[in-house]
Amino acid sequence: MPKIDDLNSFLQRSPFHQWLNCKITDFSIETGAITILFLPRPELQRSPATDAPHGGVLAAFVDIAAHAALHAQTDRAMPTIDLRVDYLRPGQFPITACATPQRVGKSIGTVDVQMKSADGQQCVLGRVVFLTRAS
C-alpha cells in the first residue's frame, strides 16, 4: 500500500489540485479511506461576504477525494462516470473530506465521500463511480 507522501505526489501532479491547495492528511490501509484537507482561497468562496465555498467547488472536492481513494487501491488514474453530491448545509473552510471505497471492481469502482466544515459539522455527502477497467 502507498504512503501518504506518495499519494500526495500523485495528487499534486494536477495543476488544478496544486491551485486548490489540497493535501492528503490520512490514509487507512484497513478501510482504504483517505482524508483530504481543502484550505481556503478567496476565489472559491460563494460570495465575498462569507467564507463558505461555492457548491461547484465542493462537487470538485468530492470528485478529487474519491479519485484519490481509488487511486490508492489501483495505482492508476481513471475517469469519473457518475457523480452525486448532496449538500446538507453551507460548508466553512477549511473543509475535510473523507473518501471510503465501497467497491473496487475490475470495471467499476464506487467511493462514498463525507465532508465536514471547520466546525466539525457534516456539510456534504457524495458518491462517485469510476471506470476502473484498464484501457
N, CA, C and O of each residue as an XYZ file, in Angstrom:
540
protein
N       0.829     -1.185      0.000
C       0.000      0.000      0.000
C       0.877      1.252      0.000
O       1.958      1.267      0.587
N       0.397      2.294     -0.662
C       1.193      3.521     -0.766
C       1.256      4.300      0.546
O       0.422      4.133      1.436
N       2.257      5.141      0.629
C       2.408      6.039      1.769
C       1.733      7.370      1.439
O       1.489      7.678      0.273
N       1.435      8.155      2.479
C       0.770      9.451      2.280
C       1.597     10.354      1.373
O       1.034     11.051      0.529
N       2.914     10.357      1.527
C       3.760     11.210      0.667
C       3.617     10.820     -0.798
O       3.564     11.693     -1.665
N       3.554      9.520     -1.088
C       3.376      9.058     -2.465
C       2.006      9.468     -3.004
O       1.886      9.895     -4.153
N       0.983      9.337     -2.172
C      -0.368      9.727     -2.590
C      -0.446     11.228     -2.854
O      -1.077     11.658     -3.820
N       0.193     12.024     -1.999
C       0.216     13.477     -2.223
C       0.989     13.838     -3.480
O       0.618     14.780     -4.181
N       2.055     13.110     -3.778
C       2.804     13.366     -5.022
C       1.919     13.147     -6.232
O       1.955     13.931     -7.180
N       1.116     12.073     -6.208
C       0.197     11.813     -7.311
C      -0.861     12.912     -7.377
O      -1.172     13.417     -8.455
N      -1.413     13.279     -6.214
C      -2.448     14.305     -6.165
C      -1.941     15.630     -6.735
O      -2.669     16.323     -7.445
N      -0.707     15.974     -6.427
C      -0.141     17.258     -6.837
C       0.332     17.287     -8.287
O       0.831     18.316     -8.743
N       0.191     16.200     -9.016
C       0.533     16.226    -10.450
C      -0.365     17.176    -11.224
O       0.047     17.776    -12.217
N      -1.596     17.302    -10.755
C      -2.566     18.141    -11.450
C      -2.380     19.612    -11.069
O      -2.398     19.942     -9.883
N      -2.202     20.502    -12.053
C      -2.112     21.933    -11.744
C      -3.358     22.449    -11.006
O      -3.259     23.332    -10.154
N      -4.517     21.897    -11.338
C      -5.761     22.293    -10.662
C      -5.695     21.934     -9.184
O      -6.078     22.745     -8.340
N      -5.224     20.748     -8.854
C      -5.104     20.327     -7.450
C      -4.069     21.185     -6.719
O      -4.252     21.519     -5.548
N      -2.993     21.538     -7.405
C      -1.996     22.421     -6.798
C      -2.617     23.768     -6.470
O      -2.405     24.311     -5.385
N      -3.388     24.306     -7.412
C      -4.017     25.609     -7.225
C      -5.028     25.563     -6.074
O      -5.152     26.522     -5.313
N      -5.751     24.439     -5.952
C      -6.727     24.291     -4.868
C      -6.061     24.161     -3.505
O      -6.698     24.383     -2.475
N      -4.783     23.802     -3.496
C      -4.029     23.678     -2.250
C      -4.609     22.584     -1.353
O      -4.784     22.779     -0.150
N      -4.906     21.421     -1.962
C      -5.442     20.310     -1.198
C      -4.314     19.346     -0.820
O      -3.309     19.231     -1.521
N      -4.511     18.656      0.312
C      -3.459     17.779      0.816
C      -4.069     16.583      1.531
O      -4.974     16.736      2.351
N      -3.567     15.389      1.218
C      -3.989     14.175      1.919
C      -3.330     14.190      3.290
O      -2.114     14.340      3.409
N      -4.158     14.032      4.329
C      -3.644     14.080      5.697
C      -3.688     12.727      6.393
O      -3.017     12.532      7.407
N      -4.481     11.779      5.855
C      -4.587     10.475      6.496
C      -4.979      9.425      5.467
O      -5.688      9.711      4.502
N      -4.505      8.203      5.692
C      -4.835      7.077      4.828
C      -4.909      5.826      5.692
O      -3.978      5.523      6.438
N      -6.019      5.103      5.590
C      -6.204      3.867      6.346
C      -5.999      2.671      5.432
O      -6.743      2.480      4.471
N      -4.995      1.872      5.733
C      -4.750      0.665      4.946
C      -5.912     -0.307      5.109
O      -6.285     -0.987      4.153
N      -6.492     -0.381      6.312
C      -7.565     -1.331      6.594
C      -8.828     -1.047      5.776
O      -9.408     -1.964      5.194
N      -9.254      0.211      5.731
C     -10.514      0.552      5.060
C     -10.311      1.164      3.675
O     -11.249      1.211      2.879
N      -9.107      1.630      3.381
C      -8.847      2.336      2.130
C      -9.281      3.789      2.169
O      -9.185      4.494      1.164
N      -9.757      4.244      3.319
C     -10.249      5.628      3.438
C      -9.098      6.622      3.393
O      -8.031      6.405      3.968
N      -9.352      7.713      2.693
C      -8.387      8.808      2.584
C      -9.056     10.073      3.112
O     -10.231     10.323      2.840
N      -8.308     10.861      3.861
C      -8.789     12.159      4.336
C      -7.967     13.244      3.652
O      -6.737     13.203      3.634
N      -8.681     14.215      3.090
C      -8.038     15.330      2.381
C      -8.491     16.641      3.012
O      -9.668     16.823      3.321
N      -7.547     17.539      3.194
C      -7.824     18.874      3.728
C      -7.837     19.866      2.568
O      -6.903     19.918      1.768
N      -8.903     20.647      2.493
C      -9.037     21.702      1.483
C      -9.003     23.037      2.210
O      -9.892     23.349      3.002
N      -7.976     23.812      1.935
C      -7.762     25.093      2.610
C      -8.451     26.228      1.859
O      -8.719     26.105      0.664
N      -8.737     27.318      2.540
C      -9.477     28.414      1.910
C      -8.670     29.162      0.848
O      -7.450     29.302      0.940
N      -9.387     29.627     -0.143
C      -8.894     30.543     -1.173
C     -10.042     31.498     -1.464
O     -11.178     31.045     -1.611
N      -9.797     32.777     -1.552
C     -10.888     33.733     -1.811
C     -11.639     33.430     -3.111
O     -12.842     33.671     -3.204
N     -10.942     32.910     -4.095
C     -11.576     32.627     -5.391
C     -12.613     31.504     -5.312
O     -13.419     31.356     -6.230
N     -12.609     30.715     -4.244
C     -13.501     29.570     -4.116
C     -14.756     29.880     -3.308
O     -15.637     29.030     -3.176
N     -14.839     31.101     -2.765
C     -15.967     31.482     -1.930
C     -17.238     31.691     -2.737
O     -17.207     32.107     -3.895
N     -18.353     31.391     -2.091
C     -19.659     31.581     -2.708
C     -19.947     33.063     -2.917
O     -20.555     33.452     -3.915
N     -19.505     33.891     -1.964
C     -19.643     35.343     -2.089
C     -18.565     35.993     -1.224
O     -18.025     35.347     -0.326
N     -18.243     37.270     -1.484
C     -17.204     37.939     -0.695
C     -17.575     38.094      0.785
O     -16.697     38.292      1.624
N     -18.856     38.006      1.104
C     -19.310     38.233      2.472
C     -19.217     36.984      3.358
O     -19.495     37.063      4.555
N     -18.838     35.858      2.802
C     -18.810     34.614      3.562
C     -17.586     33.784      3.194
O     -17.048     33.922      2.096
N     -17.151     32.934      4.095
C     -16.050     32.032      3.754
C     -16.580     30.656      3.338
O     -15.837     29.675      3.305
N     -17.872     30.603      3.024
C     -18.458     29.353      2.534
C     -18.029     29.116      1.087
O     -18.105     30.029      0.265
N     -17.576     27.897      0.766
C     -17.175     27.614     -0.607
C     -18.384     27.465     -1.536
O     -19.477     27.099     -1.103
N     -18.168     27.750     -2.788
C     -19.166     27.584     -3.833
C     -19.515     26.099     -3.959
O     -18.649     25.241     -3.790
N     -20.775     25.797     -4.254
C     -21.213     24.409     -4.390
C     -20.476     23.642     -5.476
O     -20.221     22.447     -5.328
N     -20.137     24.313     -6.553
C     -19.385     23.647     -7.624
C     -18.001     23.240     -7.171
O     -17.473     22.213     -7.598
N     -17.415     24.049     -6.307
C     -16.106     23.726     -5.734
C     -16.227     22.493     -4.846
O     -15.372     21.608     -4.888
N     -17.284     22.432     -4.048
C     -17.485     21.270     -3.184
C     -17.662     19.993     -4.022
O     -17.170     18.930     -3.644
N     -18.354     20.100     -5.142
C     -18.511     18.940     -6.024
C     -17.152     18.496     -6.569
O     -16.873     17.300     -6.653
N     -16.315     19.458     -6.934
C     -14.963     19.109     -7.401
C     -14.172     18.430     -6.294
O     -13.439     17.475     -6.552
N     -14.315     18.916     -5.053
C     -13.628     18.294     -3.918
C     -14.075     16.845     -3.727
O     -13.254     15.973     -3.441
N     -15.368     16.591     -3.883
C     -15.884     15.219     -3.767
C     -15.196     14.328     -4.796
O     -14.736     13.235     -4.466
N     -15.126     14.789     -6.030
C     -14.509     14.016     -7.105
C     -13.017     13.769     -6.835
O     -12.524     12.657     -7.023
N     -12.320     14.793     -6.402
C     -10.880     14.680     -6.134
C     -10.614     13.684     -5.002
O      -9.734     12.830     -5.116
N     -11.375     13.796     -3.913
C     -11.176     12.901     -2.772
C     -11.490     11.454     -3.148
O     -10.751     10.540     -2.780
N     -12.569     11.250     -3.871
C     -12.951      9.894     -4.279
C     -11.896      9.288     -5.198
O     -11.527      8.124     -5.044
N     -11.418     10.071     -6.142
C     -10.399      9.575     -7.058
C      -9.126      9.193     -6.303
O      -8.512      8.165     -6.591
N      -8.737     10.016     -5.346
C      -7.537      9.720     -4.562
C      -7.678      8.396     -3.813
O      -6.725      7.622     -3.726
N      -8.876      8.139     -3.272
C      -9.102      6.886     -2.536
C      -9.007      5.678     -3.460
O      -8.432      4.658     -3.080
N      -9.561      5.776     -4.668
C      -9.464      4.640     -5.596
C      -8.064      4.502     -6.167
O      -7.592      3.389     -6.399
N      -7.406      5.616     -6.393
C      -6.022      5.559     -6.880
C      -5.136      4.813     -5.882
O      -4.245      4.063     -6.279
N      -5.378      5.019     -4.602
C      -4.593      4.321     -3.574
C      -4.787      2.811     -3.658
O      -3.904      2.045     -3.271
N      -5.946      2.385     -4.168
C      -6.229      0.952     -4.295
C      -5.733      0.357     -5.618
O      -5.343     -0.809     -5.676
N      -5.752      1.168     -6.669
C      -5.462      0.644     -8.011
C      -4.135      1.111     -8.598
O      -3.618      0.496     -9.530
N      -3.584      2.193     -8.057
C      -2.335      2.792     -8.530
C      -2.411      3.261     -9.978
O      -1.439      3.152    -10.726
N      -3.572      3.783    -10.368
C      -3.692      4.371    -11.704
C      -4.803      5.418    -11.724
O      -5.667      5.453    -10.848
N      -4.755      6.245    -12.717
C      -5.804      7.241    -12.924
C      -6.981      6.574    -13.624
O      -6.812      5.591    -14.346
N      -8.164      7.112    -13.404
C      -9.353      6.545    -14.042
C     -10.412      7.621    -14.200
O     -10.448      8.566    -13.412
N     -11.282      7.499    -15.208
C     -12.286      8.533    -15.430
C     -13.505      8.373    -14.525
O     -13.915      7.261    -14.191
N     -14.067      9.510    -14.140
C     -15.333      9.537    -13.409
C     -16.455      9.267    -14.394
O     -16.484      9.840    -15.483
N     -17.393      8.381    -14.008
C     -18.541      8.134    -14.890
C     -19.863      8.572    -14.260
O     -20.869      8.695    -14.958
N     -19.869      8.808    -12.953
C     -21.063      9.336    -12.298
C     -20.650     10.030    -11.007
O     -19.731      9.592    -10.315
N     -21.340     11.112    -10.698
C     -21.027     11.908     -9.515
C     -22.335     12.408     -8.919
O     -23.137     13.054     -9.592
N     -22.532     12.097     -7.647
C     -23.716     12.594     -6.929
C     -23.234     13.383     -5.723
O     -22.338     12.951     -4.998
N     -23.845     14.555     -5.518
C     -23.483     15.404     -4.389
C     -24.760     15.849     -3.688
O     -25.668     16.392     -4.318
N     -24.824     15.612     -2.374
C     -25.927     16.098     -1.553
C     -25.359     17.164     -0.617
O     -24.464     16.894      0.184
N     -25.894     18.371     -0.732
C     -25.463     19.492      0.113
C     -26.351     19.514      1.349
O     -27.557     19.737      1.241
N     -25.769     19.285      2.518
C     -26.539     19.207      3.751
C     -26.669     20.563      4.439
O     -27.699     20.863      5.042
N     -25.633     21.369      4.345
C     -25.611     22.721      4.925
C     -24.431     23.449      4.297
O     -23.541     22.809      3.736
N     -24.407     24.783      4.380
C     -23.254     25.501      3.843
C     -21.972     25.081      4.576
O     -21.952     24.972      5.802
N     -20.931     24.852      3.819
C     -19.650     24.490      4.405
C     -18.846     25.725      4.765
O     -19.104     26.814      4.252
N     -17.893     25.558      5.629
C     -16.983     26.634      6.007
C     -15.559     26.095      5.919
O     -15.267     25.009      6.420
N     -14.681     26.855      5.284
C     -13.275     26.450      5.206
C     -12.616     26.490      6.576
O     -13.009     27.289      7.427
N     -11.622     25.641      6.802
C     -11.171     24.563      5.937
C     -12.162     23.397      5.934
O     -12.838     23.126      6.927
N     -12.225     22.728      4.804
C     -13.109     21.577      4.603
C     -12.255     20.308      4.648
O     -11.160     20.257      4.087
N     -12.778     19.297      5.322
C     -12.120     17.994      5.359
C     -13.017     16.976      4.678
O     -14.203     16.878      4.993
N     -12.454     16.220      3.748
C     -13.201     15.177      3.047
C     -12.620     13.825      3.404
O     -11.406     13.622      3.365
N     -13.508     12.898      3.754
C     -13.096     11.518      3.991
C     -13.751     10.659      2.920
O     -14.977     10.562      2.856
N     -12.935     10.040      2.083
C     -13.415      9.225      0.967
C     -13.110      7.757      1.256
O     -11.965      7.393      1.521
N     -14.153      6.912      1.201
C     -14.011      5.493      1.508
C     -14.498      4.659      0.334
O     -15.667      4.747     -0.042
N     -13.609      3.839     -0.259
C     -14.046      2.956     -1.344
C     -15.096      1.967     -0.849
O     -14.947      1.364      0.214
N     -16.146      1.812     -1.626
C     -17.194      0.837     -1.323
C     -17.066     -0.403     -2.199
O     -17.401     -1.514     -1.787
N     -16.571     -0.185     -3.425
C     -16.363     -1.293     -4.359
C     -15.192     -0.939     -5.249
O     -15.131      0.158     -5.803
N     -14.261     -1.869     -5.387
C     -13.137     -1.697     -6.307
C     -13.150     -2.933     -7.205
O     -12.479     -3.928     -6.936
N     -13.939     -2.839     -8.287
C     -14.092     -3.972     -9.192
C     -13.196     -3.854    -10.412
O     -12.448     -2.889    -10.568
N     -13.291     -4.863    -11.276
C     -12.474     -4.879    -12.498
C     -12.923     -3.822    -13.499
O     -12.122     -3.342    -14.300
N     -14.211     -3.456    -13.455
C     -14.735     -2.465    -14.397
C     -15.215     -1.180    -13.726
O     -15.090     -0.091    -14.285
N     -15.766     -1.323    -12.524
C     -16.391     -0.190    -11.850
C     -15.871     -0.086    -10.422
O     -15.684     -1.091     -9.737
N     -15.642      1.155     -9.987
C     -15.292      1.432     -8.591
C     -16.229      2.489     -8.046
O     -16.573      3.442     -8.745
N     -16.645      2.323     -6.793
C     -17.559      3.260     -6.154
C     -16.953      3.740     -4.844
O     -16.422      2.951     -4.063
N     -17.040      5.051     -4.616
C     -16.471      5.663     -3.412
C     -17.500      6.600     -2.788
O     -18.131      7.396     -3.484
N     -17.662      6.496     -1.469
C     -18.504      7.430     -0.730
C     -17.621      8.488     -0.083
O     -16.528      8.189      0.400
N     -18.105      9.730     -0.079
C     -17.340     10.849      0.462
C     -18.205     11.605      1.470
O     -19.359     11.931      1.194
N     -17.631     11.876      2.640
C     -18.265     12.709      3.649
C     -17.371     13.922      3.871
O     -16.165     13.789      4.078
N     -17.977     15.104      3.825
C     -17.214     16.331      4.038
C     -17.695     17.032      5.291
O     -18.889     17.086      5.586
N     -16.717     17.573      6.028
C     -17.022     18.312      7.244
C     -16.421     19.706      7.161
O     -15.348     19.916      6.594
N     -17.154     20.659      7.751
C     -16.708     22.047      7.835
C     -15.701     22.210      8.955
O     -15.413     21.276      9.704
N     -15.179     23.406      9.050
C     -14.226     23.750     10.103
C     -14.798     23.484     11.492
O     -14.051     23.162     12.416
N     -16.122     23.618     11.650
C     -16.755     23.398     12.954
C     -17.036     21.920     13.240
O     -17.590     21.587     14.288
N     -16.656     21.032     12.310
C     -16.837     19.597     12.502
C     -18.177     19.071     12.035
O     -18.408     17.862     12.079
N     -19.073     19.950     11.586
C     -20.384     19.512     11.115
C     -20.301     18.998      9.686
O     -19.599     19.557      8.843
N     -21.029     17.924      9.436
C     -21.076     17.365      8.089
C     -21.823     18.339      7.185
O     -22.913     18.800      7.524
N     -21.227     18.650      6.024
C     -21.851     19.611      5.113
C     -22.193     19.005      3.752
O     -23.077     19.507      3.059
N     -21.501     17.930      3.363
C     -21.719     17.328      2.039
C     -21.573     15.813      2.133
O     -20.709     15.296      2.842
N     -22.442     15.114      1.398
C     -22.288     13.682      1.162
C     -22.159     13.496     -0.339
O     -22.873     14.137     -1.110
N     -21.268     12.636     -0.752
C     -21.104     12.388     -2.179
C     -20.860     10.925     -2.461
O     -20.387     10.179     -1.603
N     -21.186     10.525     -3.668
C     -20.855      9.187     -4.153
C     -20.346      9.353     -5.583
O     -20.953     10.043     -6.401
N     -19.225      8.706     -5.859
C     -18.602      8.817     -7.175
C     -18.363      7.410     -7.718
O     -17.928      6.509     -7.001
N     -18.661      7.253     -9.002
C     -18.434      5.980     -9.685
C     -17.387      6.211    -10.757
O     -17.447      7.185    -11.508
N     -16.424      5.298    -10.818
C     -15.317      5.393    -11.775
C     -15.248      4.155    -12.663
O     -15.677      3.066    -12.280
N     -14.703      4.352    -13.846
C     -14.387      3.224    -14.734
C     -12.992      2.753    -14.348
O     -12.011      3.454    -14.597
N     -12.895      1.574    -13.742
C     -11.613      1.067    -13.250
C     -10.923      0.150    -14.258
O      -9.761     -0.214    -14.078
N     -11.633     -0.216    -15.303
C     -11.061     -1.112    -16.312
C      -9.865     -0.441    -16.972
O      -9.947      0.703    -17.418
N      -8.763     -1.161    -17.027
C      -7.557     -0.626    -17.669
C      -7.814     -0.456    -19.160
O      -8.440     -1.305    -19.794
N      -7.320      0.658    -19.715
C      -7.540      0.893    -21.153
C      -6.356      0.456    -21.975
O      -6.373      0.582    -23.199
